[in-house]
Amino acid sequence: MNELTNRIPLDHYDVVLIGGGIMSTTLGTLLHEFEPHLKIAIFERLGRFAKESSAPWNNAGTGHSAFCELNYTPEKEDGTIDISKAEKIAEQFEVSKQFWSYLISKNHIAEPKTFINSCPHMSLVFGENDVEFLRKRHQKMTDSPLFKDMKFSTDFEQLKDWIPLIMSKRKENEILAATKIDLGTDVNFGSLTRKMGRFLAEDSLVDVFLYHEVKDLDLEKDGTWKMKVKNRMSAESQHVSANFVFVGAGGYALPLLDSSDIEESEGYGGFPVSGQWLVSHNEDLIAQHQAKVYTQAALDAPPMSVPHLDLRIIDGKKSLLFGPFAGFSTKFLKKGSYLDLPDSVNFSNIRSLFGAWWHNLPLTKYLIQQVTMSKAQRISALQQFVKDADEKDWELLEAGQRVQIIKKDEKDGGKLEFGTEVVINKNKTIAAILGASPGASTAASAMIHVLEECFPDKIQNEWREKLLEIIPSYGQKLSENAELTEQIRNYSKEKLELNY
């Protein structure tokens, strides 16, 4: 990768992409497919693609399809289940699978099993109230073509067959229920990102620069963006300009967006949250758990802390992952600075930050409890899932660093958001992605949204034919079309070599 470090950037690009994660590589690949001769540059501050949020052990690897995540299907006051968010996320992941299938068909990337594998997705609940909730959720979801294959059971023997590791040592009179859908996937977003990055660096006209950090963004009088780019190996800096800038720099997207001084960035703040997993490589345990199993979050816990016991497949090796356990650091990136949080506070967002903190005091209490947990206490939490979990079979692993969005709120001052958000200026010349889950799973959909907003004429005209080749379902709602849903899933199943 030395050639990607020592090259000299041009003075001006059509498009600059900041960050070497899945968002920037997805957007860069799409733009290359639409206009191969665009002058595009990617600047990544570290020495490799996907070393932060996209790295495999920095996230759960869940191909988020809303199959198992209970927080995507809230129960309304009248007792009905709202699946609208679940349908949206499921459709977005189908877009991602179509995009990856296209890349495979064009030989831009290869060996899909190195980044995506079939893995059943399950929801597991305990107690009469949650069992009834899950039953109603299942009834509602199976009305949609996106979830029609979901199974529900309270039968002890059936659950033993589905999740033997979790059901071991349980009493037959315990009240619990689960749903299972075989269409789920485990995704190594790091491997996928590096495949796309390698294609862009070696087989396209896109300029890729590793160990290059964008330090500032300034809008010039002619409407272009000027940025200072530092070569972190030589310590030399130069200025680069671009007609359009995308900020996909993970936690560092927030300070870069703030440096742009666009009015759309005013009031945004960030709350950094770190995490840990318990990980097991014990083959006997792995053989007994071949699924991703999510349950309800604890009282006052944020949605990002939903406990789950997952099969992971990374570099061809299977392991089990349990968590996440939340932590706190003032860094905005795992390889960031402890000054990231204090440096992010400014006059425009201090009210938002204070308001979000004041109205989320239970979250503060929860984080303090999580940070002070010992490994033994974490094993105790695991034993709610796996009754006879043995500490010697599990190691503690650092997960990635996330920056949760804090937005202005007229009533409360600030509001803590737990999803993914795209910020675009009124001139449509800069876009930034903020937030976390479902993040990487919806990268293709999110980047197409950026292109729709910032290049609407091109999307509707000269890019449209290619877009429909890449995403055959583009412009159609899968939730309203059972036949199209089946066609699309069969297409991606074949191309991605899924074996559900």
C-alpha positions in Angstrom: 0.0 0.0 0.0 3.0 2.3 -0.1 2.0 3.6 -3.5 -1.3 4.7 -1.9 0.7 6.7 0.7 3.4 8.4 -1.4 1.3 9.6 -4.3 0.6 13.3 -4.6 -3.1 14.3 -4.8 -4.3 16.6 -7.6 -5.2 20.2 -6.8 -8.8 19.7 -7.8 -11.3 16.7 -7.9 -14.9 16.4 -9.0 -15.6 14.4 -5.8 -13.6 13.9 -2.6 -14.7 11.1 -0.2 -13.4 11.4 3.3 -12.9 8.1 5.1 -12.1 4.5 4.0 -15.1 2.7 5.5 -18.0 1.0 3.8 -19.9 4.3 3.2 -17.1 6.0 1.2 -16.2 2.8 -0.8 -19.9 2.2 -1.6 -20.4 5.8 -2.8 -17.1 5.8 -4.7 -18.0 2.5 -6.4 -21.5 3.8 -7.4 -20.0 7.0 -8.9 -17.4 5.0 -10.8 -20.1 2.8 -12.3 -22.2 5.9 -13.3 -19.3 8.0 -14.6 -16.0 6.1 -14.9 -14.0 9.2 -15.9 -15.0 11.3 -12.9 -12.0 12.6 -11.0 -12.6 11.1 -7.5 -10.3 10.9 -4.5 -10.6 8.9 -1.3 -8.6 10.1 1.8 -8.2 7.6 4.7 -6.3 8.7 7.8 -5.2 5.1 8.7 -3.1 2.7 6.7 -5.8 0.4 5.6 -9.5 0.4 4.6 -12.0 -0.5 7.2 -9.9 -0.2 10.4 -12.6 1.6 12.4 -16.4 1.0 12.4 -16.3 -1.3 9.4 -13.7 -3.6 11.0 -15.3 -7.1 11.7 -14.8 -7.2 15.4 -15.8 -3.5 15.8 -19.5 -4.4 15.0 -21.8 -7.3 15.4 -21.7 -8.3 11.7 -25.5 -8.6 11.6 -26.9 -8.0 8.2 -29.7 -5.8 9.7 -32.9 -7.0 8.1 -35.2 -6.3 11.1 -35.7 -10.1 11.4 -34.5 -10.2 15.0 -34.2 -6.6 16.3 -37.2 -6.1 18.5 -36.6 -2.4 18.9 -37.5 -1.9 15.2 -41.1 -3.1 15.9 -42.5 -1.1 18.8 -45.9 -1.8 20.4 -48.2 1.2 20.2 -50.5 2.4 23.0 -53.4 0.5 21.5 -51.5 -2.8 21.6 -50.8 -3.1 17.9 -47.4 -3.6 16.5 -45.8 -1.0 14.2 -43.6 -2.8 11.6 -43.1 0.2 9.3 -39.5 0.8 10.4 -38.8 -3.0 10.2 -40.0 -3.0 6.6 -37.9 0.0 5.7 -34.7 -1.5 7.1 -35.5 -4.9 5.5 -35.9 -3.2 2.1 -32.7 -1.3 2.6 -30.7 -4.5 3.2 -32.2 -6.0 0.1 -30.8 -3.0 -1.8 -27.3 -3.7 -0.3 -27.5 -7.4 -1.3 -28.5 -6.4 -4.9 -25.5 -4.0 -5.0 -23.1 -6.6 -3.8 -24.6 -9.1 -6.3 -23.9 -6.7 -9.1 -20.3 -6.2 -8.0 -19.9 -10.0 -8.0 -21.5 -10.3 -11.5 -19.1 -7.7 -12.9 -16.0 -9.3 -11.2 -15.3 -6.1 -9.3 -15.2 -8.3 -6.2 -15.1 -12.0 -5.7 -15.5 -14.9 -3.2 -18.8 -13.7 -1.5 -18.4 -16.3 1.3 -15.4 -14.2 2.6 -17.8 -11.4 3.5 -21.4 -12.8 3.7 -22.8 -16.1 5.0 -26.2 -17.4 5.7 -27.0 -17.3 9.4 -30.6 -17.7 10.9 -31.8 -14.6 12.8 -33.9 -15.2 15.9 -35.7 -13.2 18.6 -35.9 -14.7 22.1 -38.1 -13.4 24.9 -38.8 -14.4 28.5 -42.0 -14.1 30.6 -45.7 -13.9 29.7 -45.8 -10.3 28.6 -42.9 -10.5 26.2 -44.1 -13.8 24.9 -47.4 -12.2 24.0 -45.6 -9.3 22.4 -43.5 -11.6 20.3 -46.6 -13.6 19.2 -48.4 -10.4 18.1 -45.2 -9.2 16.4 -45.0 -12.5 14.5 -48.6 -12.4 13.4 -48.2 -8.8 12.1 -44.8 -9.4 10.4 -45.8 -12.5 8.5 -48.5 -10.5 6.7 -45.6 -8.7 4.9 -43.8 -10.4 2.0 -40.5 -9.4 3.6 -41.1 -11.6 6.7 -43.6 -14.3 5.5 -41.1 -17.1 6.2 -40.7 -16.2 9.9 -41.5 -19.0 12.4 -42.8 -18.7 15.9 -42.6 -21.2 18.7 -43.1 -21.7 22.5 -42.5 -25.4 22.3 -39.6 -26.5 24.5 -38.4 -29.3 22.1 -38.6 -27.0 19.1 -36.5 -24.4 20.9 -34.0 -27.0 21.9 -33.6 -27.9 18.2 -33.2 -24.2 17.2 -30.9 -23.1 20.0 -29.5 -26.0 21.9 -26.8 -24.0 23.7 -29.3 -21.5 25.1 -31.9 -24.2 26.0 -29.4 -26.4 27.8 -30.0 -26.6 31.6 -33.4 -24.9 31.3 -36.6 -26.2 32.9 -39.5 -27.2 30.7 -41.9 -25.0 32.6 -39.9 -21.8 31.8 -42.0 -19.3 29.9 -40.2 -18.2 26.8 -40.7 -17.9 23.0 -38.7 -17.4 19.9 -39.0 -16.5 16.3 -36.7 -17.8 13.6 -36.1 -16.8 10.0 -33.4 -18.6 7.9 -32.9 -15.6 5.5 -30.6 -13.9 7.9 -26.9 -13.3 7.3 -23.6 -12.7 9.0 -21.5 -10.0 7.2 -17.8 -9.2 7.5 -18.1 -5.5 6.6 -14.3 -5.1 6.9 -13.6 -7.8 4.2 -16.3 -6.3 1.9 -15.0 -2.8 2.3 -11.4 -3.8 1.5 -12.6 -5.7 -1.6 -14.3 -2.6 -2.9 -11.4 -0.4 -1.8 -9.0 -2.7 -3.7 -11.1 -2.5 -6.8 -11.2 1.3 -6.7 -7.4 1.5 -6.0 -6.3 -1.0 -8.6 -9.0 -1.2 -11.3 -10.6 2.2 -11.6 -9.5 5.8 -12.1 -10.3 6.7 -8.5 -7.3 8.0 -6.6 -6.9 6.4 -3.2 -4.7 7.9 -0.5 -4.0 6.0 2.8 -2.4 7.8 5.8 -3.9 11.0 4.5 -6.1 13.0 6.8 -8.5 15.8 5.9 -8.1 18.5 8.6 -10.5 21.3 7.5 -13.3 22.2 5.1 -13.9 25.7 3.7 -16.4 26.8 1.1 -14.7 29.0 -1.6 -16.5 31.9 -3.3 -16.8 29.8 -6.5 -18.8 27.2 -4.6 -16.0 24.6 -4.5 -14.7 23.1 -1.2 -11.1 23.6 -0.2 -9.6 21.2 2.3 -6.2 20.8 4.0 -4.9 17.3 3.5 -2.1 16.0 5.7 0.1 13.1 4.8 0.5 11.4 8.1 3.7 9.6 7.0 5.7 12.6 5.8 3.8 15.2 7.9 3.5 17.3 4.7 0.2 19.1 3.9 -1.4 20.4 0.8 -4.7 22.0 -0.2 -7.1 20.2 -2.4 -10.4 21.4 -3.8 -13.5 19.6 -4.9 -16.9 20.3 -6.4 -18.6 17.7 -4.1 -17.5 16.3 -0.7 -18.8 13.3 1.1 -17.8 12.9 4.8 -17.9 9.3 5.8 -15.3 9.5 8.5 -17.2 7.7 11.3 -17.0 9.6 14.6 -14.8 12.2 12.9 -17.6 13.2 10.5 -19.0 15.4 13.3 -16.0 17.8 13.7 -15.4 17.9 9.9 -19.0 18.8 9.4 -18.7 21.5 12.0 -15.6 22.9 10.3 -17.6 23.3 7.1 -19.8 26.0 8.8 -22.9 24.9 6.9 -26.1 26.0 8.6 -27.5 22.4 8.4 -24.7 21.3 10.9 -25.7 23.7 13.6 -26.9 22.2 16.9 -25.4 18.7 16.2 -23.4 17.1 18.9 -22.0 13.7 19.5 -22.1 11.3 22.5 -19.2 8.7 22.1 -19.9 5.2 23.3 -17.4 2.4 23.3 -18.1 -1.3 23.7 -16.9 -4.8 24.5 -17.8 -8.3 23.5 -17.4 -11.6 25.2 -16.0 -13.9 22.5 -15.6 -17.7 22.4 -13.7 -19.9 20.0 -14.7 -23.1 21.7 -15.7 -25.4 18.9 -18.1 -27.5 21.1 -20.0 -24.4 22.0 -20.0 -23.0 18.4 -21.5 -26.3 17.2 -24.5 -25.8 19.5 -25.2 -22.3 18.4 -25.6 -21.5 14.7 -27.7 -18.4 14.7 -27.9 -14.7 15.8 -30.3 -14.4 18.8 -31.5 -11.0 20.0 -33.6 -10.3 23.0 -35.2 -7.2 24.7 -33.0 -4.5 26.1 -32.8 -4.1 29.8 -34.9 -1.3 31.5 -33.4 2.2 30.8 -30.8 0.6 28.4 -30.4 2.2 25.0 -31.4 0.3 21.8 -27.7 -0.2 20.9 -27.2 -2.3 24.0 -29.8 -5.0 23.1 -28.2 -8.3 24.3 -27.5 -10.9 21.6 -25.6 -14.1 21.2 -24.3 -14.4 17.7 -22.5 -16.8 15.4 -19.7 -14.9 13.7 -17.8 -16.0 10.6 -14.6 -14.0 10.1 -11.8 -15.0 7.7 -13.4 -18.5 7.4 -13.4 -19.1 11.2 -16.5 -19.5 13.3 -16.8 -18.0 16.8 -19.5 -16.8 19.2 -20.0 -13.3 20.3 -22.1 -12.0 23.2 -22.8 -8.4 24.1 -22.5 -5.6 23.6 -21.4 -4.2 26.9 -21.3 -0.4 26.7 -18.4 1.7 27.8 -17.4 5.4 27.7 -14.5 7.2 26.1 -14.1 10.8 25.0 -12.6 9.5 21.8 -14.7 9.8 18.6 -12.7 7.0 16.9 -11.0 3.9 18.4 -7.8 5.4 17.1 -8.8 8.9 18.0 -7.9 11.5 20.6 -9.2 11.8 24.2 -9.8 15.5 23.3 -12.4 14.6 20.6 -15.4 15.2 22.8 -14.3 18.4 24.6 -13.1 19.8 21.2 -16.5 19.1 19.7 -18.4 21.4 22.1 -19.2 24.8 20.7 -21.7 27.6 21.1 -24.1 26.2 18.5 -24.5 22.7 20.1 -24.0 23.2 23.9 -27.7 23.6 24.5 -28.3 20.4 22.5 -25.7 18.5 24.5 -27.0 19.6 27.9 -30.6 19.0 26.9 -29.8 15.5 25.7 -27.8 14.7 28.9 -30.6 16.1 31.2 -33.3 14.1 29.5 -31.2 10.9 29.4 -30.1 10.6 33.0 -31.0 6.9 33.1 -28.7 6.3 30.2 -25.8 8.0 32.2 -26.6 5.7 35.1 -26.6 2.7 32.8 -23.3 3.6 31.2 -21.7 4.0 34.7 -22.9 0.5 35.6 -21.6 -1.0 32.4 -18.2 0.7 32.6 -17.6 -0.6 36.2 -18.6 -4.2 35.4 -16.0 -6.9 36.0 -15.5 -9.8 33.6 -17.3 -12.0 36.2 -20.3 -9.7 36.1 -20.3 -9.9 32.3 -20.2 -13.7 32.4 -23.1 -13.5 34.8 -25.0 -11.5 32.2 -24.1 -14.2 29.6 -25.5 -16.8 31.9 -28.9 -15.3 31.5 -28.6 -16.8 28.0 -26.2 -19.7 28.5 -26.9 -21.2 31.9 -23.6 -23.0 32.3 -21.3 -20.5 30.6 -17.8 -21.0 31.9 -15.5 -17.9 32.2 -12.5 -19.9 30.8 -14.3 -20.3 27.4 -14.8 -16.6 26.9 -12.4 -13.7 26.3 -13.2 -10.0 26.5 -12.7 -8.1 23.3 -12.9 -4.3 22.5 -15.6 -3.4 20.1 -15.7 -0.3 18.0 -16.2 3.3 19.0 -19.6 4.9 18.1 -20.7 8.5 18.2 -24.5 8.8 18.8 -26.1 11.8 17.3 -27.4 14.6 19.4 -29.8 17.0 17.5 -31.4 20.3 18.4 -34.9 19.9 19.9 -37.1 23.0 20.4 -38.8 21.4 23.5 -35.9 19.6 25.3 -32.9 21.5 23.9 -31.3 18.3 22.6 -32.4 14.8 21.6 -30.3 11.7 21.5 -30.7 9.7 18.3 -29.8 6.1 17.8 -30.1 5.6 14.1 -28.2 6.7 11.0 -28.6 10.2 9.6 -27.4 12.0 6.4 -26.8 15.7 6.6 -26.7 17.6 3.3 -26.3 21.4 2.7 -28.8 23.4 0.8 -26.5 23.7 -2.2 -26.1 19.9 -2.4 -22.3 20.1 -2.5 -21.5 18.4 0.7 -23.0 15.4 2.5 -22.1 13.7 5.8 -23.3 10.5 7.4 -23.7 10.4 11.2 -24.7 7.8 13.7 -24.5 4.1 14.1 -26.8 1.0 13.6 -28.1 -0.1 11.2 -25.4 1.8 9.4 -23.2 -0.5 7.3 -26.1 -2.8 6.4 -27.9 0.0 4.7 -24.8 1.6 3.1 -26.0 1.1 -0.5 -29.4 2.6 0.2 -27.9 5.5 2.2 -25.5 6.4 -0.6 -28.2 6.2 -3.3 -30.1 8.6 -1.1 -27.1 11.0 -1.1 -27.0 10.8 -4.9 -30.7 11.3 -5.3 -30.5 14.5 -3.1 -27.2 15.9 -4.5 -27.4 14.8 -8.2 -31.2 14.5 -8.9 -31.0 15.3 -12.6 -28.3 12.7 -13.2 -30.1 10.0 -11.2 -33.3 10.6 -13.2 -31.6 10.8 -16.5 -28.2 9.6 -17.6 -27.5 7.4 -14.5 -30.9 5.8 -14.3 -30.4 2.9 -16.7 -27.2 1.9 -14.9 -28.9 2.3 -11.5 -31.6 -0.1 -12.5 -29.0 -2.6 -13.6 -27.3 -2.3 -10.2 -30.5 -2.3 -8.2 -33.3 -4.0 -10.2 -35.9 -3.2 -7.5 -35.0 0.5 -7.5 -38.1 2.7 -7.1 -40.4 -0.2 -6.0 -41.6 -1.2 -2.6 -40.8 -4.8 -1.9 -43.2 -4.7 1.1 -46.1 -4.3 -1.4 -44.8 -6.8 -4.0 -44.4 -10.5 -3.0 -43.4 -11.6 -6.5 -40.7 -9.0 -6.8 -39.4 -9.7 -3.3 -39.0 -13.4 -4.2 -37.3 -12.6 -7.5 -34.8 -10.2 -5.8 -34.0 -12.6 -3.0 -33.5 -15.5 -5.4 -31.1 -13.3 -7.5 -29.0 -12.3 -4.5 -29.0 -15.8 -3.1 -27.4 -17.1 -6.2 -24.9 -14.4 -6.7 -23.9 -14.2 -3.0 -23.8 -18.0 -2.7 -26.2 -18.0 0.3 -27.4 -21.4 1.4 -30.4 -20.7 3.6 
